[in-house]
Amino acid sequence: MNMDTRASVSIVRCESYEEAKLYEAVAQVAREGGMPDVAGKTILLKPNILSDSSPEDCITTNPEFVRATIKLLKNCGAKEIHVGDSSGLHSPTFEGKRCGIKDVCDQEGAIWEDFTKNPTEKPIKGTGRILPMASIIDKVDMVFSLCKFKTHQLMYTTGAVKNLFGTIPGLHKSACHVKCPNRESFAKLIVGIYETVKPAFCLMDAVIGMEGSGPANGTPRSVNLVLGSTNGIAMDWAQAVIMGYDPKQIPILKEAARRHLLPSIIDYPLLKADAVVVPDFQRIPIREKTQFIKTLILPFFTRGVQKKLQRREPKPLFDNSKCIRCLRFVNICPAKALTLSGDESAERRERHIYADYSKCIRCYCCHEVCPVNAIKIEGKE
């Protein structure tokens, strides 16, 4: 932990997405959280659009939250506002229509960006990796992370830092899970992306969040908060406290501390995070540290041991009675561990999901993209 740094996280109450009340809350956290001067600047807003789902599902940043942010930036003199994300399965026609964010862009004069067009190769800080990233990042003055208050099956929480994973276009994200198959290595990648993008400000939609089996198949939960900060790591620390986690057990925050990115002091100018803890929030249980023993045996042996230990993580389980055979789970699986059994000429409803758990890396990407909640995690639901 940095011994000489301080970060401020503004937390205010907001009990609905009603336009006037939400704008007031967003403006207040922007002011109290230290939002930089945007006058004359070109801004990219990066909401969380894990899948293009209805706002009522609470999988995405609410479109009214995006609207309030666009209006605030325009009122503060922003020159131009761009909005974009890349979902896990990014089709050529993906525009964030069903979740309502594209319509908000059209109504408010913001420009929707397709992150898959001409991505730029960038070295990811602290990882030694080079990944394609949305080229719009190099064309704007500032990036704002507009995240959603949610649990995450693999990383326990998803917030301002993890939200920037969506700057990696389409199925390139799945390849990242193969290269970084456990919580520790994936957290290292995510923090590296955060350091590479360097968002100027972060806003969290916690009016209605998600508890339980997030980030896509959990349950909407009224939290009635909006958070804002120039420091996404500090914001994610506050989110963990509000959910009832020990932030030191969250992989992304542990990695941030290891890199000396975690502020030594986190101020809450308005409400304190520990004063708004949701006492019965349904969290994803913290598992014992995955002892991948990088430092205990010679690196020559590490890869095989990692794979064996990763397979001890809970398995995704498939309910064929619910499955609609949309094949999203097959297309997104980075380890190619999932297939639809039977003759391809047979009707899909007659075919069944087959999982090769010897290949499965427990990244839970299939669980994230399932539109009908047909995938459960072993021992948890």
C-alpha positions in Angstrom: 0.0 0.0 0.0 1.3 3.5 -0.9 2.2 5.2 2.4 1.9 8.7 1.1 -1.2 8.8 -1.1 -4.8 9.8 -0.4 -7.9 9.3 -2.5 -11.4 10.6 -2.2 -14.6 8.6 -2.9 -17.9 10.5 -2.9 -20.9 8.4 -1.9 -24.5 9.8 -2.0 -27.9 8.4 -1.7 -30.2 8.1 -4.7 -33.3 6.0 -4.6 -34.4 6.0 -8.2 -33.5 6.6 -11.8 -35.8 9.5 -12.0 -34.1 12.1 -14.2 -33.8 15.1 -11.9 -32.9 13.2 -8.8 -30.3 11.1 -10.6 -28.7 14.1 -12.3 -28.4 15.8 -8.9 -26.7 12.8 -7.4 -24.3 12.4 -10.3 -23.5 16.1 -10.2 -22.9 15.9 -6.4 -20.5 13.0 -6.6 -18.7 14.5 -9.5 -18.2 17.7 -7.5 -17.3 16.0 -4.2 -15.3 13.3 -5.9 -13.0 15.7 -7.7 -14.1 15.3 -11.3 -11.5 17.2 -13.5 -12.4 20.2 -15.6 -13.9 18.9 -18.9 -14.4 22.3 -20.6 -13.4 22.0 -24.2 -12.4 18.3 -23.8 -13.4 15.2 -25.8 -14.6 12.5 -23.4 -15.1 8.7 -23.8 -17.7 7.2 -21.5 -17.2 3.5 -20.9 -20.3 2.0 -19.4 -20.6 -1.7 -18.4 -22.5 -3.5 -21.2 -21.6 -7.1 -20.4 -24.5 -8.2 -22.7 -27.1 -6.1 -24.4 -29.8 -6.8 -21.9 -32.8 -4.9 -20.7 -32.2 -2.3 -18.0 -34.5 -4.2 -15.7 -32.0 -7.1 -15.6 -29.4 -4.8 -14.0 -26.6 -6.4 -16.0 -25.6 -3.1 -17.6 -25.0 0.4 -16.4 -28.5 1.9 -16.5 -29.1 4.1 -19.5 -30.5 6.9 -17.4 -27.2 6.9 -15.5 -25.4 7.4 -18.8 -27.9 10.1 -19.7 -27.2 12.0 -16.5 -23.5 11.8 -17.0 -23.7 13.1 -20.6 -25.9 16.0 -19.5 -23.5 16.9 -16.7 -20.5 16.8 -19.0 -22.3 19.0 -21.6 -23.3 21.4 -18.9 -19.7 21.6 -17.8 -18.6 22.5 -21.3 -17.3 19.2 -22.8 -16.6 19.6 -26.4 -17.6 16.1 -27.6 -18.8 13.0 -25.8 -18.2 9.4 -27.1 -19.8 6.3 -25.6 -18.8 2.7 -26.2 -18.2 -0.8 -24.9 -17.5 -4.3 -26.3 -19.6 -7.1 -24.9 -18.3 -10.6 -24.5 -19.8 -11.7 -27.8 -19.5 -8.6 -29.9 -21.6 -9.0 -33.1 -21.0 -6.7 -36.1 -24.3 -5.0 -35.3 -23.7 -4.5 -31.6 -24.8 -1.0 -30.6 -26.2 -1.2 -27.1 -29.8 -0.9 -28.3 -31.7 -3.3 -26.0 -30.0 -1.9 -22.9 -31.1 1.6 -24.0 -27.7 3.2 -24.0 -27.5 3.7 -27.8 -30.9 5.5 -27.7 -29.6 7.8 -25.0 -26.6 8.6 -27.1 -28.8 9.5 -30.0 -31.1 11.6 -27.9 -28.4 13.5 -26.0 -26.0 14.1 -29.0 -23.3 11.6 -27.9 -21.4 9.5 -30.4 -21.6 5.7 -30.2 -18.3 4.0 -30.8 -17.7 0.5 -32.2 -14.7 -0.8 -30.3 -14.0 -3.5 -32.8 -13.1 -1.1 -35.6 -9.4 -0.7 -36.2 -8.2 -1.5 -32.6 -4.8 -0.4 -31.6 -2.1 -2.8 -30.2 -1.0 -1.6 -26.8 1.5 -2.9 -24.2 -0.4 -3.6 -21.0 1.5 -2.2 -18.0 3.1 -4.6 -15.6 2.2 -7.7 -17.6 4.6 -8.0 -20.6 1.5 -8.5 -22.8 0.4 -6.6 -25.9 -3.3 -6.5 -26.5 -5.7 -4.9 -29.0 -7.6 -2.0 -27.5 -10.3 0.3 -28.7 -8.6 3.0 -30.9 -10.9 5.7 -29.6 -8.9 5.8 -26.4 -6.1 7.5 -28.2 -8.4 10.1 -29.8 -10.0 11.5 -26.6 -8.7 13.7 -23.9 -10.3 11.7 -21.0 -11.8 8.3 -20.3 -14.6 8.0 -17.7 -15.4 4.5 -16.3 -19.2 4.2 -15.8 -19.4 1.0 -13.9 -22.2 -1.1 -12.3 -22.3 -2.2 -8.6 -22.2 -6.0 -9.1 -20.8 -9.2 -7.8 -18.6 -11.3 -10.1 -18.3 -15.1 -10.2 -14.5 -15.1 -10.8 -13.3 -11.9 -9.2 -16.0 -11.6 -6.5 -16.7 -7.9 -7.4 -16.7 -6.0 -10.6 -16.4 -2.2 -10.6 -14.5 0.7 -12.0 -11.2 -1.2 -12.6 -12.7 -4.4 -14.1 -15.1 -2.3 -16.3 -12.1 -1.3 -18.4 -11.6 -4.9 -19.6 -14.4 -4.0 -22.1 -11.9 -1.8 -24.0 -10.4 -5.1 -25.3 -12.7 -5.8 -28.3 -14.8 -8.9 -28.7 -13.4 -12.4 -28.3 -9.9 -11.1 -27.7 -11.2 -11.0 -24.1 -11.8 -14.8 -24.1 -8.2 -15.3 -25.2 -7.1 -13.3 -22.1 -8.8 -15.9 -19.9 -6.7 -18.7 -21.4 -3.5 -16.8 -20.9 -4.5 -15.6 -17.4 -6.7 -18.6 -16.1 -6.7 -18.0 -12.4 -7.8 -15.1 -10.1 -4.3 -13.8 -9.4 -3.1 -13.7 -13.0 -6.4 -12.3 -14.3 -6.3 -9.6 -11.6 -2.8 -8.7 -12.7 -4.0 -8.3 -16.3 -7.1 -6.2 -15.2 -5.0 -3.8 -13.1 -2.5 -3.5 -16.0 -5.4 -2.5 -18.3 -6.5 0.1 -15.7 -3.0 1.5 -15.6 -2.8 1.6 -19.4 -6.2 3.3 -19.9 -5.8 5.7 -16.9 -9.4 6.8 -16.5 -9.7 10.5 -15.5 -12.9 9.8 -13.4 -15.1 6.9 -12.3 -18.8 6.9 -11.6 -20.6 3.9 -10.2 -24.3 3.1 -10.7 -25.3 1.6 -7.4 -28.9 2.7 -7.5 -29.9 -0.8 -8.3 -27.0 -3.3 -8.2 -26.7 -7.0 -8.5 -26.1 -9.5 -5.7 -25.7 -13.3 -5.8 -24.4 -15.0 -9.0 -23.1 -11.9 -10.9 -22.1 -10.4 -13.2 -25.0 -11.6 -15.4 -27.2 -14.1 -13.5 -27.5 -12.6 -10.1 -30.5 -10.8 -8.6 -31.2 -7.1 -8.8 -30.8 -5.4 -5.4 -31.7 -1.8 -4.4 -28.5 -0.2 -3.0 -29.7 3.4 -3.5 -26.2 4.9 -3.9 -24.1 6.7 -6.5 -20.3 6.8 -6.1 -17.7 9.0 -7.8 -13.9 9.2 -7.6 -10.8 10.1 -9.7 -9.4 6.8 -8.3 -11.1 3.6 -9.5 -9.2 1.5 -7.1 -10.4 3.5 -4.1 -14.0 3.3 -5.5 -13.8 -0.4 -5.8 -12.5 -0.6 -2.2 -15.6 1.3 -1.1 -17.8 -1.0 -3.1 -16.3 -4.1 -1.5 -17.0 -2.5 2.0 -20.6 -1.7 1.1 -21.1 -5.3 -0.1 -19.7 -6.6 3.2 -16.4 -8.0 1.9 -13.0 -7.6 3.4 -11.5 -5.5 0.5 -8.1 -7.1 1.2 -9.5 -10.4 -0.1 -10.6 -9.0 -3.5 -8.1 -10.1 -6.1 -8.0 -6.8 -8.0 -7.5 -4.8 -4.8 -4.8 -7.2 -3.7 -3.0 -6.8 -7.0 -3.3 -3.0 -6.8 -1.8 -3.1 -3.3 1.0 -5.3 -4.6 1.8 -2.7 -7.2 1.6 0.1 -4.6 -1.4 1.6 -6.4 -3.8 1.3 -3.4 -4.0 4.7 -1.6 -2.9 4.7 2.1 -5.9 6.8 3.0 -9.4 6.7 1.4 -11.7 9.5 2.3 -15.4 9.5 2.0 -16.5 13.1 2.0 -20.2 12.5 2.3 -21.5 9.1 3.4 -18.9 6.7 4.8 -18.7 3.3 3.0 -19.0 1.4 6.4 -22.1 3.4 7.2 -24.0 2.1 4.1 -23.0 -1.5 4.3 -25.8 -3.8 3.0 -26.0 -6.3 5.9 -27.7 -9.1 4.1 -26.1 -8.6 0.7 -25.7 -12.0 -1.1 -22.0 -12.2 -1.7 -20.0 -14.8 -3.7 -18.0 -16.7 -1.1 -14.3 -16.1 -0.9 -12.3 -19.2 -1.7 -9.0 -20.0 -0.2 -6.2 -18.4 -2.2 -5.5 -20.5 -5.2 -2.0 -21.6 -4.3 -0.4 -21.7 -7.8 3.0 -21.8 -6.1 4.8 -19.7 -8.6 7.4 -19.0 -6.0 7.6 -22.5 -4.4 8.7 -24.6 -7.3 10.8 -24.1 -10.4 8.9 -22.1 -13.1 9.5 -25.1 -15.4 6.8 -27.1 -13.5 4.4 -24.2 -12.7 2.1 -24.4 -15.7 1.0 -28.0 -15.2 0.4 -27.4 -11.4 -1.7 -24.3 -12.1 -3.9 -26.2 -14.5 -4.5 -29.0 -12.0 -5.3 -26.6 -9.2 -7.6 -24.4 -11.3 -9.7 -27.5 -12.0 -10.5 -27.7 -8.3 -12.5 -24.5 -8.6 -16.3 -25.0 -8.8 -17.5 -26.2 -12.2 -20.2 -24.5 -14.4 -23.2 -26.8 -14.5 -25.6 -26.8 -17.4 -29.4 -27.2 -17.2 -30.5 -28.6 -20.5 -34.2 -28.1 -19.6 -33.6 -24.3 -19.5 -31.0 -24.0 -22.3 -32.2 -22.5 -25.6 -29.2 -23.8 -27.5 -28.2 -20.2 -28.5 -24.5 -21.4 -28.7 -23.3 -18.3 -26.9 -21.6 -20.5 -24.4 -19.8 -22.4 -27.2 -18.7 -19.3 -29.0 -17.3 -17.5 -26.0 -15.5 -20.5 -24.3 -11.8 -19.6 -24.5 -10.7 -23.2 -23.7 -13.0 -24.8 -26.3 -14.3 -27.0 -23.6 -18.0 -26.8 -24.6 -19.9 -28.4 -27.4 -23.5 -29.2 -28.4 -23.7 -32.9 -28.7 -25.5 -34.9 -31.4 -25.8 -34.6 -35.1 -25.6 -31.1 -36.4 -28.6 -31.8 -38.7 -30.8 -32.6 -35.7 -33.0 -29.9 -34.2 -31.1 -27.9 -31.5 -33.7 -28.7 -28.8 -32.8 -32.4 -29.2 -29.1 -31.8 -28.6 -27.4 -31.4 -25.3 -24.6 -29.4 -23.8 -21.3 -31.3 -23.3 -18.6 -29.9 -21.1 -15.1 -31.3 -21.1 -14.0 -30.3 -17.6 -10.5 -31.5 -18.3 -10.2 -28.5 -20.6 -12.4 -26.1 -18.6 -10.4 -23.3 -17.0 -13.3 -22.1 -14.7 -13.3 -18.6 -16.2 -17.2 -18.6 -16.0 -17.5 -16.7 -19.3 -20.3 -19.1 -20.3 -22.1 -18.2 -17.1 -21.8 -14.5 -17.9 -23.3 -14.7 -21.4 -26.1 -17.2 -20.8 -29.4 -15.2 -21.5 -31.7 -17.7 -19.7 -29.8 -18.5 -16.5 -29.3 -22.1 -17.6 -25.8 -22.3 -16.1 -25.2 -22.6 -12.3 -21.9 -22.8 -10.4 -21.3 -26.0 -8.6 -22.0 -25.9 -4.9 -23.4 -22.4 -4.9 -26.9 -22.4 -6.3 
